[in-house]
Amino acid sequence: MRALLITGPTGVGKSTAQEILRREHGFWVPRTCTTRPVEVHETDVVHFDESDFLAAVRGREVLLPAAFGSNWYGWFTADLQLLLTQPGRAAVNVRPYTALVLHALLPDSIAVWLTLDDDALAERRGARGQERDVDAVLRERRHAQDLEDNVYQPCFAHVIRADDSLLPALLELVA
């Protein structure tokens, strides 16, 4: 198995699942490049100012750029090349369309949509939104993009509830 591609709406637990897989189960995590502020605990996330990010994309140092909210995201070319060429377990937190593109490029990958009921998701977003999405316009833009992303859910063969059974279910997929 080359990669576990984890996607779903904002706040569902993609980053948390990815971090636990990395820390406790030896998964490799490609570094994410972004223009958003990086939190101290995000060891696999590298901040770029927007002009440097766009220059890195034009120079092919950063690949698969995607805009979400008011920020850019992508991967270092070297990390994406490792993902494509080296066997091993990787956990990749991505937006749905990017998960589908990577799934097409990585025949041994497993693309997983994480889901929660609306009330549980709203509760998770509530606490996080107060920390990260203090700007109401940004919060609405991210929410609108999440709603647009939902169109991709039927493309995923694996839909897993992001509750206490999540990690055992993910590990079973890669066993």
N, C-alpha and C positions, 0 to 999 in steps of 0.2 A: 504494500500500500504506500503510495507516494504522499498523499495529502488528504486531510480531513478539512473540507471547505465549509465553514460555519457562517450561516447568514440568518437574517430575520430582522424584525423591526428594532429600532433604537430602544435600548433599555431592556431587551429580552434576556441578555446575559451572555452575548457572544464573547466579549472581552474576558469576562470572568471564567467562562469555560475554557477559553484558549489559555489563559494564565495557569489554571489548575492542570491542564494537560501538559503544559510546558514544565511547570515546577514539580509536579508529583508523578508524572508518567513519562517523562523524557522526550516529549515531542519537541521538534524544532519549530521555531516561529520566525518567519521572515520579518525583517524590519519594515515598519510602515513609515512612510514619509508624509508629513502633513504640514499645512500652514496654520492649523489651530494650535492654541497653547497646549503644551504637553504637561501632563501631571507628573509629579515626582515618581510615583510608582510605575509609570509606563516605561519600562526598561527597553522595550522593543519598538519604541516610537521615536522618530527623529523630527525635530521641528525645523522648518525652512521658512524664511519670509517668502512672500508670494513671488517676488521677482526672481529669487534664487531657485525656487521650486520650478517655475516655468522655464527658466534657463536650463535646469537639469533635465527637464522633459525634452526640450528642444535638442539638447546634447545627448540624449538617450542614456543619461545616467539614472533617470527615474522613468519607470514604465507604467503602463496602465493607469494613467491619471484619471481620477474621477472627482467630480465636485459633489459635496454633500453639505447642506447647510450653507454657510458662507465660506467654506474651506475646501482646500484641495487635498487629495490623498493619492498615494501611489507607492511603488516599491522600488528599491534599488535594483538596477539591472542585474547585478551579481547575485542578489538573493533570488530573484525570479529565475535566473539561469540554474541555480542550485535546485530550486523547486522542480524545474523541468527535467533536469538531467541526473540528479542523485537519488538513489533509492533511500528510503527512510521515512519515518513518521513525522509529518508536519501538521500543525494546526494553523489554519489561515482564517482570520476573521475578515469577511468581505461583504460588500453590498451584494444584493441578489444577482444583478446582471453580471458583475465581475465573477461571482461564483460560477455562473453558467459558462462564461468564457473560459475560465480556468479548467472547469470540468471537461470541456470539449478538448482542451489542450493536454490534459493529464488523464489518460484513459484509466489509470488505476485509482484515481481519486474518488472520494465519496463526498457528494454535496448534500448538506443537511440544512434544512430550514428549521429554526427554533421558533416555537410558538408558545403563547400564553393567552389565557382569556383576557378580555378587555380590562376587567377590573384589576387583575393582578398586574398587568402591564402598566396601567395608569398609576398604580401604587409605586411600582419601581421607578417609573419616570418622574413621579412627583418629587422624591428626595433628590434624585440626580439632577433634575431640571433646575432645582434651586441652586445647585452648585455650578453646573456647566452652562445651562441655557438661561441665564438671567435676562437676556434680551428677548422680549416677547415676540418680536418680528422673526428672530432667528429660530426660536422655539416653534413658531407656526410654520416656518419654511421647512424645518426638519420633519415636522409632523406631516406636512403635505407630501414631501418626498417619500416618507414611509408609506403613506397611503398609495402613492403611485407604484412603489416597489411591490406591494401586495399582489399585483397582477402576475408576478413571477412565481408565486407559491405553487401553483399546479405543475410547474416544470420540475419540481423536486420530488424524487422518489422517496426520500427520507424526510419526514416531518416529525420532530420530536418535541414533546412538551418540556419547557425549560423549568423543571421543578427538581425535587430531590432525586428523581430517577434519571436526570439528564446525563450525568457522567457515566453511570453504568451503561446506559444506552449507547453513548458515543463509543465507549471502550469495546462494547460488544460488536459494533460495526467494524472496528479495525482488528478484531481478534482473528 
